[in-house]
Amino acid sequence: MKENLIKDIAVNRKARFEYHILETYEAGLMLKGTEVKSAREGLVTLKDSFGMIDNGEVFMYNMHISPYSHGNIFNTDPTRKRKLLLHKSEIDRLRGKISQGGLALIPLKVYLKGNLIKTELALAKSKKLYDKREAIKKRETARAINISLKGEG
């Protein structure tokens, strides 16, 4: 029962606004000692973070994990590159898709799955300005409809 317990640590809310999400992958996150404690406390920021394939391995760049408050000399650099754990077939598939151009690896969220820290990684394509404006327009009309329905009921 506890193995299936999922708790979000950090969510990249801007990702779905900035990008068209094509595919998502679940990847393990390789962390060092005090980073795990900081992540469990929710001290993770995904702003401006992205993934890259380097030498057959996937790495996450610019993910900020604040130093552990009770840490010592073993605290690491908050924005160091961190290895993501994926199957070789998934990495090969991602490499093929990214090499076509115009696609990026974006983390959508970091979460606890049982005792493991995982990240939801998305293969995404950047939205154009007019797509973003259209998304804002849809959101505002949906909000106006909800407000008018609540007013009548």
C-alpha positions as CSV (number, residue, x, y, z in Angstrom):
1,M,0.0,0.0,0.0
2,K,2.7,2.5,0.9
3,E,4.7,1.7,-2.3
4,N,2.0,3.3,-4.4
5,L,1.9,6.5,-2.3
6,I,2.9,9.5,-4.5
7,K,3.6,12.9,-3.0
8,D,4.6,15.9,-5.1
9,I,7.7,17.7,-4.1
10,A,7.9,20.3,-6.9
11,V,5.7,21.0,-9.9
12,N,6.8,23.0,-13.0
13,R,3.5,24.9,-13.6
14,K,4.9,27.0,-16.4
15,A,5.9,24.0,-18.5
16,R,2.4,23.2,-19.8
17,F,1.9,26.9,-20.7
18,E,5.3,27.3,-22.4
19,Y,5.4,23.9,-24.2
20,H,3.3,21.4,-26.1
21,I,3.8,18.1,-24.2
22,L,4.3,15.2,-26.6
23,E,5.3,12.3,-24.4
24,T,6.1,11.8,-20.7
25,Y,8.6,9.6,-19.0
26,E,9.2,8.6,-15.4
27,A,12.8,8.8,-14.5
28,G,14.7,8.1,-11.3
29,L,16.8,10.9,-9.9
30,M,20.3,10.2,-8.7
31,L,21.0,12.4,-5.7
32,K,23.7,12.7,-3.1
33,G,23.2,12.4,0.7
34,T,21.9,15.7,2.0
35,E,20.1,16.5,-1.4
36,V,17.7,13.6,-0.5
37,K,16.8,15.2,2.8
38,S,16.4,18.6,1.2
39,A,14.2,17.1,-1.5
40,R,12.0,15.4,1.1
41,E,11.5,18.8,2.8
42,G,10.3,20.2,-0.6
43,L,13.2,22.5,-1.2
44,V,13.3,21.8,-5.0
45,T,12.8,24.3,-7.8
46,L,12.3,23.3,-11.4
47,K,12.3,26.8,-12.9
48,D,14.6,27.0,-16.0
49,S,15.6,23.3,-15.6
50,F,16.0,21.1,-18.7
51,G,17.3,17.6,-19.6
52,M,20.1,16.7,-22.1
53,I,21.5,13.5,-23.4
54,D,25.3,13.3,-22.9
55,N,27.3,10.3,-23.8
56,G,24.4,7.9,-23.7
57,E,23.1,9.2,-20.3
58,V,20.4,11.7,-19.5
59,F,21.3,14.6,-17.2
60,M,19.1,17.3,-15.6
61,Y,20.6,20.8,-15.6
62,N,19.6,23.9,-13.5
63,M,17.4,22.0,-11.1
64,H,17.8,23.8,-7.8
65,I,17.9,21.8,-4.6
66,S,18.6,24.0,-1.6
67,P,21.3,22.9,0.8
68,Y,20.1,20.9,3.7
69,S,19.6,23.2,6.8
70,H,21.3,20.7,9.2
71,G,23.9,19.8,6.6
72,N,27.6,20.1,6.9
73,I,30.6,19.9,4.5
74,F,28.8,17.3,2.5
75,N,26.3,19.8,1.1
76,T,26.6,20.0,-2.7
77,D,26.2,22.7,-5.3
78,P,22.5,23.5,-5.5
79,T,22.4,23.6,-9.3
80,R,24.8,20.8,-10.3
81,K,23.9,18.5,-13.1
82,R,22.1,15.4,-11.9
83,K,21.9,12.0,-13.6
84,L,18.4,10.7,-14.5
85,L,17.9,7.0,-14.5
86,L,16.1,5.7,-17.6
87,H,16.2,2.4,-19.5
88,K,18.6,2.3,-22.4
89,S,15.7,1.8,-24.9
90,E,14.0,5.0,-23.5
91,I,17.3,6.9,-23.9
92,D,17.7,5.7,-27.5
93,R,14.1,6.7,-28.3
94,L,14.6,10.2,-26.8
95,R,17.9,10.7,-28.6
96,G,16.2,9.9,-31.9
97,K,13.3,12.3,-31.3
98,I,15.5,15.1,-30.0
99,S,17.9,14.8,-33.0
100,Q,15.0,15.7,-35.3
101,G,15.2,19.2,-33.8
102,G,12.8,21.5,-32.1
103,L,12.2,19.3,-29.1
104,A,13.4,19.6,-25.5
105,L,13.4,17.5,-22.4
106,I,11.5,19.4,-19.7
107,P,10.8,18.2,-16.1
108,L,7.1,18.5,-15.2
109,K,7.4,17.5,-11.6
110,V,9.5,15.9,-8.9
111,Y,7.8,13.5,-6.5
112,L,8.2,10.8,-3.9
113,K,7.0,7.4,-5.0
114,G,7.3,5.2,-1.9
115,N,10.9,5.9,-0.7
116,L,12.2,6.8,-4.2
117,I,12.5,10.3,-5.6
118,K,11.3,10.4,-9.2
119,T,10.8,13.0,-11.9
120,E,8.2,13.2,-14.6
121,L,10.2,14.2,-17.8
122,A,8.4,15.4,-20.9
123,L,9.4,15.5,-24.5
124,A,8.1,18.9,-25.4
125,K,7.9,21.4,-28.3
126,S,8.0,25.1,-27.6
127,K,4.8,27.0,-28.1
128,K,4.7,30.1,-30.3
129,L,3.4,33.4,-28.9
130,Y,0.0,33.1,-30.6
131,D,-0.4,29.7,-29.0
132,K,0.2,31.2,-25.6
133,R,-2.3,34.0,-26.2
134,E,-4.9,31.4,-27.3
135,A,-4.4,29.4,-24.1
136,I,-4.9,32.6,-22.0
137,K,-8.1,33.4,-24.0
138,K,-9.5,29.9,-23.4
139,R,-8.7,30.0,-19.7
140,E,-10.3,33.4,-19.3
141,T,-13.5,32.4,-21.1
142,A,-13.8,29.2,-19.0
143,R,-13.4,31.3,-15.9
144,A,-16.1,33.7,-17.1
145,I,-18.5,30.9,-17.8
146,N,-17.9,29.4,-14.4
147,I,-18.5,32.7,-12.7
148,S,-21.8,33.3,-14.7
149,L,-23.0,29.8,-13.9
150,K,-22.4,30.2,-10.2
151,G,-24.2,33.5,-10.2
152,E,-27.4,32.0,-11.7
153,G,-27.4,28.9,-9.4
